[in-house]
Each structure stands twice: as structure tokens, then as C-alpha cells.
């Protein structure tokens, strides 16, 4: 009789061991996209550098993200976006991947999701592109970004269930007040 019981017990033990071998989803099983606008620029020319305030904001971004492991950093072809993510990328030994500022947000979102199904990715854009990029990644409505807003940090986490979740926070110094015209 004991031999008959040992076979079902052995089968049950194998099933339990197999169940233990599969692990529950973890943070590394999710994709996270952190999207920011470039920091403050020195002037309104076509391709300006960051101002002193912008450089401070870029450093604040690196500090805000701390030791968070990043899989990649993306910036448009303009200096100000690359300069915004540079302190963060350099701290992690990452090259910055360029993307075209004029690339449709939906196409960029598809490309980012395909290239990075897990891990955390930093993306820098512009006031007229960031809301569309965030909306395409989270599949949700996103508020427009006024020209004076530089401190919005949008985090889109795509859970193991495939559902995106958006968290909007602020980082660095508060936004400067909007410019007024006399």
C-alpha cells in the first residue's frame, strides 16, 4: 500500500516544485518610460544650449532618478534634449540614442515598447511633443504643456498585465512664471 501512495505523492511534489520554479512578476518584468521635456535653454534660437538653470535642472533629473537602473536614454537631435539627459546617462555609462523630433508620437511609442519590453527608459522631448509621446505610451489623455513648463516628469509603467499606468510628478526647481508681453 505504501508504494501506491508514494507515486501520487511524488507527482504532487513534482507539481509543487514546478510551481515554485515559476516566479511572480517583478519590477524587471515591466517596462517603465520616464518622459521629460528638455530643461531651460539659453535663448529662443533653433538649437540652443541649456542655460545655467537648465543645467541645474539636468543635474536635478539625475539626482531625482538616483540609482534607478536605466536600460536606455533617448533624446531628439537637438542639443537641449541631449544635454538634459546627459548627466543621467553619463552616471550610468549609457549612450544617448537619438530620435527625430518630428517622428510621430504613436510610431515612437511603438518603437520604444518593442525595443524595451522591460526595464526603465528615459526619454527627453519638447513642449509640443512630450504630451503626445506620453499619451501614446499610456494610451490616455494628457494635458498640454505650456512653453514655460520644464519640471513635469511623466512615468508610464506597463505592468505585467500589459496595462499602462501614468504618474505625473515634478522635479527640480519650480517652473518659472509664464512670460508676459507688455
TORPA-4810 file (N, C-alpha, C, O; in nm, 3 decimals):
<nodes>
NODE_1_0.082_-0.120_0.000_0.000_0.000_0.000_0.086_0.125_0.000_0.049_0.225_-0.060_X
NODE_2_0.197_0.120_0.065_0.282_0.237_0.072_0.335_0.276_-0.065_0.352_0.395_-0.090_X
NODE_3_0.363_0.182_-0.155_0.411_0.212_-0.289_0.306_0.288_-0.369_0.341_0.378_-0.445_X
NODE_4_0.180_0.255_-0.356_0.073_0.324_-0.428_0.063_0.471_-0.384_0.039_0.558_-0.467_X
NODE_5_0.081_0.497_-0.259_0.074_0.633_-0.210_0.195_0.714_-0.251_0.184_0.835_-0.271_X
NODE_6_0.311_0.651_-0.265_0.431_0.726_-0.297_0.426_0.783_-0.439_0.479_0.891_-0.461_X
NODE_7_0.365_0.716_-0.534_0.356_0.768_-0.672_0.273_0.896_-0.675_0.317_0.995_-0.733_X
NODE_8_0.152_0.899_-0.616_0.076_1.024_-0.616_0.147_1.134_-0.537_0.143_1.252_-0.575_X
NODE_9_0.212_1.096_-0.429_0.285_1.196_-0.351_0.401_1.251_-0.433_0.427_1.371_-0.430_X
NODE_10_0.472_1.164_-0.505_0.583_1.208_-0.588_0.533_1.301_-0.699_0.597_1.402_-0.729_X
NODE_11_0.421_1.268_-0.758_0.364_1.353_-0.863_0.326_1.489_-0.806_0.350_1.593_-0.868_X
NODE_12_0.265_1.487_-0.689_0.228_1.613_-0.624_0.352_1.696_-0.590_0.351_1.818_-0.608_X
NODE_13_0.455_1.632_-0.543_0.580_1.702_-0.512_0.639_1.765_-0.637_0.689_1.877_-0.632_X
NODE_14_0.635_1.693_-0.751_0.686_1.749_-0.878_0.605_1.872_-0.919_0.662_1.971_-0.964_X
NODE_15_0.475_1.865_-0.904_0.391_1.979_-0.938_0.422_2.099_-0.849_0.430_2.212_-0.896_X
NODE_16_0.440_2.073_-0.719_0.473_2.181_-0.627_0.609_2.242_-0.659_0.624_2.364_-0.653_X
NODE_17_0.707_2.160_-0.692_0.838_2.211_-0.729_0.831_2.293_-0.857_0.896_2.397_-0.867_X
NODE_18_0.754_2.248_-0.953_0.739_2.324_-1.077_0.673_2.460_-1.050_0.711_2.561_-1.109_X
NODE_19_0.575_2.461_-0.963_0.509_2.587_-0.928_0.606_2.682_-0.858_0.599_2.803_-0.878_X
NODE_20_0.695_2.627_-0.778_0.794_2.712_-0.711_0.897_2.766_-0.808_0.953_2.873_-0.785_X
NODE_21_0.923_2.693_-0.916_1.024_2.737_-1.013_0.977_2.859_-1.092_1.060_2.938_-1.137_X
NODE_22_0.848_2.874_-1.109_0.799_2.993_-1.178_0.782_3.102_-1.074_0.721_3.080_-0.970_X
NODE_23_0.835_3.218_-1.104_0.831_3.326_-1.006_0.724_3.427_-1.044_0.688_3.439_-1.161_X
NODE_24_0.674_3.498_-0.946_0.576_3.602_-0.976_0.643_3.717_-1.051_0.765_3.733_-1.040_X
NODE_25_0.567_3.797_-1.126_0.626_3.910_-1.197_0.692_4.007_-1.099_0.644_4.028_-0.987_X
NODE_26_0.803_4.063_-1.143_0.875_4.162_-1.062_0.884_4.291_-1.140_0.835_4.300_-1.253_X
NODE_27_0.946_4.392_-1.080_0.962_4.521_-1.146_1.041_4.507_-1.276_1.021_4.586_-1.369_X
NODE_28_1.130_4.408_-1.284_1.207_4.391_-1.407_1.123_4.329_-1.518_1.166_4.324_-1.633_X
NODE_29_1.005_4.280_-1.484_0.915_4.225_-1.585_0.826_4.333_-1.645_0.740_4.303_-1.728_X
NODE_30_0.844_4.455_-1.604_0.763_4.564_-1.655_0.851_4.660_-1.734_0.973_4.665_-1.716_X
NODE_31_0.787_4.734_-1.820_0.856_4.842_-1.891_0.814_4.972_-1.827_0.696_4.993_-1.799_X
NODE_32_0.910_5.058_-1.803_0.882_5.189_-1.746_0.947_5.294_-1.835_1.064_5.284_-1.870_X
NODE_33_0.868_5.394_-1.872_0.917_5.503_-1.956_0.903_5.633_-1.877_0.794_5.669_-1.833_X
NODE_34_1.014_5.702_-1.861_1.016_5.832_-1.793_1.035_5.937_-1.901_1.137_5.937_-1.970_X
NODE_35_0.937_6.025_-1.915_0.939_6.123_-2.024_0.944_6.263_-1.965_0.862_6.300_-1.881_X
NODE_36_1.042_6.341_-2.012_1.059_6.479_-1.966_1.076_6.570_-2.087_1.115_6.527_-2.196_X
NODE_37_1.048_6.696_-2.064_1.081_6.799_-2.162_1.226_6.839_-2.136_1.275_6.825_-2.024_X
NODE_38_1.293_6.888_-2.240_1.428_6.941_-2.218_1.422_7.051_-2.114_1.317_7.112_-2.093_X
NODE_39_1.534_7.076_-2.050_1.542_7.180_-1.947_1.553_7.318_-2.013_1.558_7.330_-2.136_X
NODE_40_1.557_7.420_-1.930_1.561_7.559_-1.975_1.677_7.583_-2.070_1.787_7.531_-2.049_X
NODE_41_1.653_7.663_-2.174_1.755_7.691_-2.276_1.801_7.836_-2.267_1.734_7.921_-2.209_X
NODE_42_1.918_7.863_-2.326_1.976_7.997_-2.316_1.900_8.102_-2.396_1.898_8.219_-2.358_X
NODE_43_1.839_8.061_-2.505_1.765_8.158_-2.588_1.664_8.084_-2.675_1.648_7.963_-2.664_X
NODE_44_1.598_8.158_-2.761_1.492_8.101_-2.845_1.542_8.064_-2.984_1.461_8.046_-3.076_X
NODE_45_1.674_8.051_-3.002_1.726_8.012_-3.133_1.687_7.867_-3.163_1.632_7.797_-3.077_X
NODE_46_1.716_7.823_-3.283_1.672_7.690_-3.327_1.733_7.576_-3.245_1.663_7.480_-3.212_X
NODE_47_1.860_7.585_-3.211_1.927_7.474_-3.142_2.017_7.525_-3.030_2.139_7.508_-3.035_X
NODE_48_1.958_7.587_-2.929_2.040_7.644_-2.821_2.087_7.540_-2.720_2.034_7.429_-2.711_X
NODE_49_2.189_7.579_-2.646_2.235_7.500_-2.532_2.143_7.525_-2.414_2.055_7.612_-2.419_X
NODE_50_2.163_7.448_-2.308_2.090_7.474_-2.185_2.147_7.596_-2.116_2.267_7.623_-2.124_X
NODE_51_2.062_7.669_-2.048_2.104_7.781_-1.964_2.160_7.724_-1.833_2.158_7.603_-1.812_X
NODE_52_2.208_7.812_-1.746_2.254_7.767_-1.614_2.140_7.700_-1.539_2.160_7.598_-1.473_X
NODE_53_2.019_7.757_-1.549_1.903_7.695_-1.483_1.874_7.558_-1.544_1.837_7.464_-1.474_X
NODE_54_1.890_7.547_-1.675_1.868_7.420_-1.744_1.970_7.315_-1.704_1.936_7.199_-1.685_X
NODE_55_2.096_7.357_-1.691_2.200_7.264_-1.646_2.171_7.216_-1.504_2.192_7.099_-1.471_X
NODE_56_2.123_7.307_-1.420_2.087_7.268_-1.283_1.970_7.170_-1.286_1.967_7.074_-1.209_X
NODE_57_1.874_7.193_-1.375_1.760_7.100_-1.385_1.807_6.964_-1.435_1.759_6.861_-1.387_X
NODE_58_1.899_6.961_-1.530_1.951_6.833_-1.580_2.018_6.756_-1.467_2.002_6.634_-1.457_X
NODE_59_2.092_6.826_-1.383_2.154_6.760_-1.267_2.047_6.715_-1.167_2.059_6.610_-1.105_X
NODE_60_1.941_6.796_-1.153_1.830_6.758_-1.063_1.760_6.632_-1.113_1.717_6.549_-1.034_X
NODE_61_1.750_6.618_-1.245_1.690_6.497_-1.301_1.775_6.376_-1.266_1.723_6.273_-1.224_X
NODE_62_1.905_6.389_-1.283_1.995_6.278_-1.248_1.982_6.244_-1.099_1.979_6.126_-1.063_X
NODE_63_1.975_6.346_-1.014_1.959_6.322_-0.870_1.823_6.260_-0.840_1.814_6.168_-0.759_X
NODE_64_1.718_6.309_-0.907_1.582_6.257_-0.885_1.574_6.109_-0.920_1.507_6.032_-0.851_X
NODE_65_1.642_6.068_-1.027_1.638_5.929_-1.069_1.736_5.843_-0.989_1.732_5.720_-0.995_X
NODE_66_1.825_5.909_-0.914_1.915_5.839_-0.823_1.985_5.722_-0.887_2.042_5.734_-0.995_X
NODE_67_1.982_5.610_-0.819_2.049_5.489_-0.866_1.955_5.400_-0.947_1.987_5.284_-0.973_X
NODE_68_1.841_5.453_-0.987_1.746_5.375_-1.067_1.816_5.320_-1.191_1.871_5.398_-1.269_X
NODE_69_1.817_5.190_-1.212_1.884_5.136_-1.330_1.806_5.173_-1.456_1.683_5.159_-1.462_X
NODE_70_1.877_5.219_-1.556_1.815_5.254_-1.684_1.864_5.160_-1.793_1.982_5.124_-1.797_X
NODE_71_1.773_5.120_-1.879_1.809_5.037_-1.994_1.856_5.124_-2.110_1.939_5.081_-2.189_X
NODE_72_1.802_5.247_-2.120_1.835_5.334_-2.233_1.794_5.477_-2.203_1.712_5.504_-2.114_X
NODE_73_1.853_5.569_-2.279_1.817_5.711_-2.273_1.802_5.760_-2.415_1.888_5.735_-2.500_X
NODE_74_1.692_5.831_-2.441_1.661_5.883_-2.575_1.648_6.035_-2.569_1.597_6.090_-2.472_X
NODE_75_1.695_6.100_-2.675_1.681_6.245_-2.688_1.669_6.277_-2.837_1.717_6.203_-2.922_X
NODE_76_1.605_6.388_-2.866_1.594_6.430_-3.006_1.730_6.477_-3.056_1.828_6.477_-2.982_X
NODE_77_1.733_6.516_-3.181_1.858_6.561_-3.243_1.903_6.700_-3.196_2.011_6.746_-3.234_X
NODE_78_1.823_6.765_-3.115_1.857_6.898_-3.067_1.943_6.890_-2.941_1.924_6.803_-2.856_X
NODE_79_2.039_6.984_-2.930_2.135_6.983_-2.819_2.066_6.983_-2.684_2.107_6.911_-2.593_X
NODE_80_1.960_7.062_-2.669_1.900_7.079_-2.537_1.842_6.951_-2.479_1.843_6.932_-2.357_X
NODE_81_1.790_6.862_-2.564_1.737_6.735_-2.510_1.851_6.643_-2.468_1.845_6.580_-2.362_X
NODE_82_1.954_6.636_-2.549_2.070_6.554_-2.513_2.137_6.605_-2.387_2.178_6.526_-2.301_X
NODE_83_2.150_6.737_-2.375_2.211_6.796_-2.256_2.126_6.772_-2.132_2.179_6.765_-2.021_X
NODE_84_1.995_6.759_-2.149_1.906_6.735_-2.035_1.925_6.594_-1.979_1.927_6.577_-1.857_X
NODE_85_1.939_6.495_-2.064_1.953_6.357_-2.016_2.099_6.316_-1.994_2.126_6.210_-1.937_X
NODE_86_2.193_6.398_-2.039_2.334_6.362_-2.032_2.385_6.330_-1.892_2.450_6.226_-1.877_X
NODE_87_2.359_6.410_-1.789_2.410_6.373_-1.656_2.357_6.237_-1.609_2.429_6.160_-1.545_X
NODE_88_2.232_6.208_-1.640_2.172_6.080_-1.600_2.236_5.965_-1.677_2.273_5.863_-1.619_X
NODE_89_2.250_5.983_-1.809_2.309_5.878_-1.893_2.455_5.856_-1.857_2.500_5.741_-1.847_X
NODE_90_2.531_5.963_-1.838_2.673_5.950_-1.805_2.693_5.877_-1.673_2.786_5.797_-1.659_X
NODE_91_2.609_5.904_-1.576_2.621_5.838_-1.445_2.603_5.688_-1.456_2.648_5.613_-1.370_X
NODE_92_2.537_5.643_-1.562_2.511_5.501_-1.581_2.591_5.440_-1.696_2.577_5.322_-1.727_X
NODE_93_2.676_5.521_-1.758_2.756_5.471_-1.869_2.675_5.439_-1.993_2.712_5.352_-2.072_X
NODE_94_2.563_5.510_-2.011_2.475_5.487_-2.126_2.501_5.587_-2.238_2.523_5.705_-2.212_X
NODE_95_2.499_5.539_-2.361_2.498_5.628_-2.476_2.355_5.679_-2.492_2.259_5.610_-2.459_X
NODE_96_2.341_5.800_-2.542_2.208_5.856_-2.567_2.168_5.822_-2.710_2.241_5.851_-2.805_X
NODE_97_2.052_5.761_-2.725_2.001_5.726_-2.856_1.919_5.842_-2.910_1.826_5.889_-2.845_X
NODE_98_1.955_5.887_-3.029_1.883_6.000_-3.090_1.758_5.950_-3.163_1.758_5.842_-3.222_X
NODE_99_1.654_6.030_-3.157_1.534_6.007_-3.237_1.493_6.142_-3.296_1.527_6.247_-3.241_X
NODE_100_1.421_6.138_-3.405_1.381_6.261_-3.473_1.268_6.329_-3.398_1.168_6.265_-3.365_X
NODE_101_1.284_6.458_-3.370_1.179_6.533_-3.300_1.048_6.528_-3.377_0.940_6.534_-3.317_X
NODE_102_1.055_6.517_-3.508_0.934_6.513_-3.590_0.874_6.375_-3.605_0.772_6.360_-3.673_X
NODE_103_0.933_6.273_-3.544_0.876_6.137_-3.553_0.739_6.137_-3.486_0.726_6.186_-3.374_X
NODE_104_0.638_6.083_-3.553_0.506_6.078_-3.490_0.512_6.005_-3.356_0.577_5.901_-3.343_X
NODE_105_0.444_6.059_-3.257_0.447_6.003_-3.122_0.401_5.858_-3.119_0.458_5.776_-3.047_X
NODE_106_0.299_5.825_-3.197_0.249_5.687_-3.197_0.357_5.591_-3.249_0.374_5.482_-3.195_X
NODE_107_0.429_5.632_-3.352_0.535_5.546_-3.407_0.650_5.533_-3.307_0.705_5.424_-3.290_X
NODE_108_0.686_5.641_-3.242_0.791_5.636_-3.141_0.751_5.545_-3.026_0.832_5.465_-2.979_X
NODE_109_0.627_5.556_-2.981_0.580_5.472_-2.871_0.586_5.325_-2.907_0.627_5.242_-2.826_X
NODE_110_0.545_5.291_-3.028_0.550_5.151_-3.073_0.695_5.104_-3.073_0.726_4.994_-3.028_X
NODE_111_0.784_5.187_-3.125_0.925_5.152_-3.132_0.985_5.136_-2.993_1.059_5.040_-2.969_X
NODE_112_0.954_5.227_-2.901_1.006_5.216_-2.765_0.955_5.092_-2.694_1.032_5.021_-2.629_X
NODE_113_0.826_5.065_-2.708_0.769_4.946_-2.643_0.831_4.818_-2.697_0.858_4.725_-2.621_X
NODE_114_0.855_4.813_-2.829_0.914_4.693_-2.890_1.059_4.676_-2.849_1.104_4.564_-2.822_X
NODE_115_1.133_4.785_-2.844_1.276_4.777_-2.811_1.300_4.753_-2.663_1.404_4.699_-2.624_X
NODE_116_1.204_4.793_-2.579_1.224_4.784_-2.434_1.101_4.724_-2.366_1.026_4.795_-2.299_X
NODE_117_1.079_4.593_-2.382_0.963_4.530_-2.317_0.974_4.523_-2.166_0.876_4.496_-2.097_X
NODE_118_1.095_4.546_-2.114_1.115_4.553_-1.969_1.231_4.647_-1.942_1.311_4.675_-2.032_X
NODE_119_1.239_4.694_-1.821_1.342_4.790_-1.784_1.290_4.932_-1.788_1.174_4.955_-1.822_X
NODE_120_1.375_5.026_-1.754_1.337_5.167_-1.745_1.411_5.246_-1.851_1.532_5.231_-1.870_X
NODE_121_1.336_5.331_-1.921_1.389_5.411_-2.031_1.357_5.557_-2.006_1.244_5.591_-1.970_X
NODE_122_1.457_5.644_-2.024_1.440_5.788_-2.011_1.429_5.848_-2.150_1.510_5.819_-2.238_X
NODE_123_1.328_5.934_-2.170_1.304_5.997_-2.300_1.288_6.147_-2.278_1.209_6.190_-2.194_X
NODE_124_1.364_6.227_-2.354_1.351_6.372_-2.348_1.294_6.423_-2.481_1.336_6.380_-2.588_X
NODE_125_1.199_6.515_-2.470_1.137_6.573_-2.588_1.118_6.722_-2.570_1.196_6.788_-2.501_X
NODE_126_1.015_6.775_-2.631_0.989_6.918_-2.635_0.846_6.945_-2.588_0.765_6.853_-2.579_X
NODE_127_0.816_7.071_-2.557_0.683_7.104_-2.505_0.572_7.064_-2.601_0.462_7.031_-2.558_X
NODE_128_0.601_7.065_-2.731_0.498_7.028_-2.829_0.501_6.880_-2.865_0.418_6.836_-2.945_X
NODE_129_0.593_6.800_-2.807_0.597_6.657_-2.837_0.575_6.569_-2.714_0.519_6.460_-2.725_X
NODE_130_0.619_6.615_-2.597_0.610_6.533_-2.476_0.467_6.487_-2.445_0.447_6.369_-2.419_X
NODE_131_0.366_6.576_-2.446_0.231_6.527_-2.416_0.183_6.417_-2.511_0.117_6.322_-2.467_X
NODE_132_0.217_6.428_-2.639_0.176_6.325_-2.735_0.251_6.195_-2.713_0.193_6.087_-2.727_X
NODE_133_0.379_6.203_-2.679_0.456_6.081_-2.652_0.400_6.011_-2.529_0.380_5.889_-2.531_X
NODE_134_0.374_6.086_-2.423_0.319_6.028_-2.301_0.181_5.966_-2.331_0.153_5.854_-2.288_X
NODE_135_0.097_6.038_-2.403_-0.036_5.987_-2.437_-0.027_5.858_-2.518_-0.106_5.765_-2.496_X
NODE_136_0.067_5.851_-2.611_0.082_5.730_-2.692_0.132_5.613_-2.609_0.091_5.499_-2.631_X
NODE_137_0.221_5.639_-2.512_0.272_5.532_-2.428_0.169_5.484_-2.326_0.158_5.364_-2.300_X
NODE_138_0.093_5.577_-2.270_-0.003_5.537_-2.166_-0.143_5.509_-2.221_-0.229_5.455_-2.152_X
NODE_139_-0.164_5.545_-2.347_-0.297_5.528_-2.409_-0.403_5.599_-2.324_-0.508_5.543_-2.292_X
NODE_140_-0.370_5.725_-2.290_-0.459_5.805_-2.206_-0.451_5.951_-2.248_-0.365_5.989_-2.327_X
NODE_141_-0.540_6.031_-2.196_-0.538_6.174_-2.224_-0.431_6.240_-2.138_-0.414_6.206_-2.021_X
NODE_142_-0.360_6.336_-2.196_-0.252_6.406_-2.127_-0.269_6.555_-2.150_-0.300_6.598_-2.261_X
NODE_143_-0.249_6.633_-2.045_-0.263_6.778_-2.054_-0.155_6.836_-2.145_-0.042_6.786_-2.147_X
NODE_144_-0.188_6.941_-2.220_-0.085_7.008_-2.299_0.023_7.066_-2.208_0.002_7.080_-2.087_X
NODE_145_0.137_7.098_-2.266_0.249_7.151_-2.188_0.274_7.295_-2.232_0.314_7.320_-2.346_X
NODE_146_0.252_7.389_-2.141_0.280_7.529_-2.177_0.430_7.550_-2.196_0.512_7.474_-2.144_X
NODE_147_0.465_7.653_-2.270_0.603_7.678_-2.305_0.691_7.704_-2.182_0.812_7.680_-2.189_X
NODE_148_0.636_7.752_-2.073_0.716_7.782_-1.954_0.732_7.663_-1.859_0.794_7.676_-1.754_X
NODE_149_0.676_7.548_-1.895_0.679_7.431_-1.807_0.800_7.342_-1.838_0.813_7.291_-1.950_X
NODE_150_0.885_7.324_-1.740_1.005_7.242_-1.757_1.016_7.131_-1.653_1.103_7.045_-1.664_X
NODE_151_0.931_7.131_-1.552_0.951_7.041_-1.438_0.861_6.918_-1.436_0.857_6.847_-1.335_X
NODE_152_0.788_6.892_-1.544_0.699_6.775_-1.546_0.779_6.649_-1.574_0.857_6.643_-1.669_X
NODE_153_0.759_6.548_-1.491_0.821_6.418_-1.507_0.707_6.317_-1.515_0.638_6.292_-1.416_X
NODE_154_0.688_6.259_-1.632_0.580_6.162_-1.654_0.638_6.022_-1.655_0.729_5.992_-1.733_X
NODE_155_0.586_5.936_-1.570_0.631_5.797_-1.563_0.517_5.707_-1.606_0.409_5.707_-1.548_X
NODE_156_0.544_5.630_-1.710_0.445_5.534_-1.761_0.499_5.395_-1.732_0.602_5.356_-1.786_X
NODE_157_0.430_5.321_-1.648_0.470_5.185_-1.616_0.371_5.090_-1.684_0.250_5.099_-1.665_X
NODE_158_0.427_5.000_-1.765_0.346_4.898_-1.831_0.360_4.772_-1.746_0.465_4.708_-1.746_X
NODE_159_0.256_4.738_-1.675_0.261_4.626_-1.583_0.268_4.491_-1.654_0.252_4.482_-1.776_X
NODE_160_0.291_4.388_-1.576_0.295_4.251_-1.629_0.163_4.216_-1.696_0.158_4.129_-1.782_X
NODE_161_0.055_4.286_-1.655_-0.076_4.263_-1.716_-0.092_4.338_-1.847_-0.197_4.327_-1.912_X
NODE_162_0.011_4.415_-1.888_0.005_4.489_-2.014_-0.063_4.624_-2.004_-0.067_4.699_-2.101_X
NODE_163_-0.116_4.655_-1.887_-0.188_4.780_-1.869_-0.093_4.893_-1.830_-0.015_4.878_-1.736_X
NODE_164_-0.098_5.005_-1.903_-0.012_5.119_-1.866_-0.074_5.200_-1.753_-0.196_5.213_-1.742_X
NODE_165_0.015_5.254_-1.669_-0.028_5.341_-1.560_0.060_5.466_-1.564_0.182_5.457_-1.577_X
NODE_166_-0.003_5.582_-1.554_0.068_5.709_-1.564_0.076_5.776_-1.428_-0.022_5.783_-1.354_X
NODE_167_0.196_5.824_-1.395_0.218_5.903_-1.275_0.290_6.030_-1.320_0.395_6.024_-1.384_X
NODE_168_0.233_6.146_-1.286_0.295_6.274_-1.321_0.344_6.339_-1.193_0.269_6.356_-1.098_X
NODE_169_0.473_6.375_-1.193_0.537_6.438_-1.079_0.613_6.561_-1.125_0.617_6.590_-1.245_X
NODE_170_0.673_6.631_-1.032_0.757_6.747_-1.061_0.897_6.719_-1.011_0.915_6.642_-0.917_X
NODE_171_0.996_6.781_-1.074_1.133_6.765_-1.028_1.209_6.895_-1.048_1.171_6.979_-1.130_X
NODE_172_1.315_6.911_-0.972_1.397_7.031_-0.983_1.325_7.154_-0.932_1.225_7.145_-0.861_X
NODE_173_1.378_7.270_-0.971_1.318_7.396_-0.931_1.178_7.410_-0.991_1.148_7.352_-1.095_X
NODE_174_1.093_7.488_-0.923_0.958_7.512_-0.975_0.968_7.581_-1.110_1.066_7.648_-1.140_X
NODE_175_0.865_7.563_-1.192_0.860_7.628_-1.322_0.875_7.779_-1.308_0.823_7.838_-1.213_X
NODE_176_0.945_7.843_-1.401_0.945_7.988_-1.399_0.804_8.039_-1.436_0.728_7.968_-1.502_X
NODE_177_0.771_8.159_-1.396_0.638_8.210_-1.433_0.630_8.231_-1.584_0.732_8.253_-1.649_X
NODE_178_0.510_8.223_-1.639_0.496_8.244_-1.783_0.540_8.385_-1.821_0.521_8.481_-1.746_X
NODE_179_0.598_8.395_-1.940_0.641_8.526_-1.989_0.517_8.611_-2.018_0.418_8.563_-2.072_X
NODE_180_0.526_8.737_-1.982_0.415_8.829_-2.011_0.462_8.929_-2.115_0.578_8.969_-2.118_X
NODE_181_0.372_8.967_-2.199_0.404_9.066_-2.302_0.339_9.198_-2.264_0.221_9.200_-2.228_X
NODE_182_0.413_9.307_-2.271_0.356_9.437_-2.231_0.256_9.488_-2.332_0.199_9.596_-2.314_X
</nodes>
